[in-house]
Amino acid sequence: VTPRLLVLGGDAAGMTAASHVRRSAPEVEVVVMERGPYTSYSMCGIPYYVGGLIESASDLVVRTPEEHREAGIVVHTHSEARSIDAEARTVRVVDLRDGTEREEPYDALLYAVGAHPTLPSVPGADEHGFGVRTLDEGVRLRHALSRLQPDAKIVVVGAGYIGIELAEALVQRGYRAVLLDRSAQVMKPLDPEMAEYVEKRLVEFGIRVSMGEELLEVRGSDGRVTAVVTDKGIHPADFVILSASSRPSVGMAVRAGCTLGDSGALWVDGRMRTSVPGIWAAGDVVESVNLVDGSRHNVQLGTHANKQGKVAGIDLVAVLRGEEGGDATFDGHVGTAITKVCEWEIARTGLTERECVDGGIDYAAVHFSGTGTAGYLSDPGIVHVKMLAEAGTGRLLGAQLVGNEGGVGKRIDVAATWCQLRLTAQEAQFIDLAYAPPFGGVWDLLQIGARKLVGQLGLSPQL
Ligand SMILES: Cc1cc2nc3c(=O)[nH]c(=O)nc-3n(C[C@H](O)[C@H](O)[C@H](O)COP(=O)(O)OP(=O)(O)OC[C@H]3O[C@@H](n4cnc5c(N)ncnc54)[C@H](O)[C@@H]3O)c2cc1C
């Protein structure tokens, strides 16, 4: 009998797993149910498509349903999974084009349906607000924007990285952008003093930033937005984009008996198995361990979705062949993230100071600014650095970098490696990092931070 893998969700996690199983186990029938028209697309590229840096939405599609079919995967688009019967091992699926329903059997099920935006429950938000999560929503947004006046005023609600990337895209297209959030700072994954650099840059770039404002209503008439009402006043507006946070889409899996973790996302083991036999989960729907402090979080990033999909695929091949399990595990993350907005690079890894305080960790923090290249070169740029290490051991706990020059991305990856491998600041001082004047000073910024931490914690050797 041909074993049957059913995958729910045809993007990052789902298609990575499906492709791996297809390549590694020709004897397995691989079937994917995808609600939308696209598969394997880059949601991360949506702000750049909205901003016009990418001309066609199809450029964001890494592999079309047809290409997957040619590779031997049975892909059903416009097919929405509605419920899972874990006993019978079937999924009820609705074809969204004609409303017909059917049962799809499985031997193993991968649940990879991603996350959904939590739109603010205020009057007018549903009717007039525009959410951006999927590529077809990105296409609709760009189309809707093209019908506005060239200098239209657009309010973006939500100052996380996606909201900021969208606000930048709007300014680049000539619109007036207002970024609004109830939180006191932009980019909550940063400590407040680091977020201040970002906010300052957004304002310089032409984005109006209004923090600490609670959205109360989106007003409109004749199907068009007229204003956004907050607890601080009224912003006349021609368009509203709601970029609030997203929640993992766990409902169907929970109804099938899958256990939730404390974060509200699905609990899975290292091989991406849920608590229900026969069901695996990966991507934005699951939680994973922060390897720095052992806490569990739902981190919605493509980088994790791809790795988790691969690990699930490896385990699925083994299990569908009757073996005990795959040899790969996804052990966790260290909270690394990066974006580039308004020509500035913004990145973090490990824990922030706020997370250290909340977790009761005894730490030292250093905060300083340096140049991105050797200071004597013209236009050496500026990089603001914050680093944290554990008291007593000197173990590096985290780093945040905000800068207009000088390889913020390169450096955050070095810091992430230090955090994940549990390196101490004492050891970090001696790591053999690359140096030449166009890349930094002879003491790399991260090593300057490590030296400062060693000094502040009274550890040895102090360089
Ligand atoms: C605008 C934007 C920018 C981003 N930028 C970055 C970035 O720069 N770096 C980064 O690492 N991450 C980024 N992300 C996050 C990243 O895209 C996600 O973490 C990643 O796509 C998650 O993969 P996934 O497979 O778990 O879920 P998704 O990619 O959301 O895929 C889930 C799929 O399931 C389908 N689906 C949902 N419900 C059903 C159902 N009931 N039946 C069938 N199909 C269903 C959906 O249509 C979707 O195609 C960004 C996200 C957005 C929205």
The ligand as a Gaussian input file, in Angstrom:
#p B3LYP/6-31G(d) Opt

LIG

0 1
 C        4.799000      40.939000       5.097000
 C        5.664000      39.885000       5.749000
 C        7.048000      40.023000       5.752000
 C        7.851000      39.033000       6.349000
 N        9.232000      39.179000       6.348000
 C       10.009000      38.222000       6.899000
 C       11.440000      38.327000       6.889000
 O       11.985000      39.320000       6.377000
 N       12.188000      37.332000       7.439000
 C       11.603000      36.204000       7.984000
 O       12.336000      35.295000       8.445000
 N       10.257000      36.070000       8.009000
 C        9.445000      37.047000       7.489000
 N        8.085000      36.916000       7.506000
 C        7.505000      35.735000       8.163000
 C        7.488000      34.520000       7.254000
 O        6.949000      34.861000       6.006000
 C        6.664000      33.438000       7.918000
 O        7.221000      33.138000       9.175000
 C        6.654000      32.156000       7.101000
 O        6.081000      32.363000       5.833000
 C        5.853000      31.078000       7.835000
 O        5.775000      29.936000       7.059000
 P        4.588000      28.907000       7.267000
 O        4.773000      27.890000       6.205000
 O        4.545000      28.478000       8.684000
 O        3.253000      29.745000       7.053000
 P        2.770000      30.553000       5.772000
 O        3.913000      31.016000       4.960000
 O        1.799000      31.545000       6.274000
 O        2.012000      29.441000       4.925000
 C        0.829000      28.896000       5.372000
 C       -0.018000      28.557000       4.152000
 O       -1.169000      27.859000       4.609000
 C       -2.292000      28.279000       3.861000
 N       -3.471000      27.979000       4.682000
 C       -3.925000      28.627000       5.778000
 N       -5.020000      28.021000       6.271000
 C       -5.254000      26.954000       5.473000
 C       -6.233000      25.925000       5.477000
 N       -7.187000      25.877000       6.404000
 N       -6.186000      24.984000       4.500000
 C       -5.224000      25.029000       3.536000
 N       -4.271000      25.982000       3.495000
 C       -4.273000      26.926000       4.459000
 C       -2.043000      29.760000       3.626000
 O       -2.763000      30.221000       2.492000
 C       -0.529000      29.805000       3.429000
 O       -0.170000      29.728000       2.063000
 C        7.250000      37.896000       6.935000
 C        5.857000      37.764000       6.941000
 C        5.058000      38.742000       6.357000
 C        3.554000      38.586000       6.392000

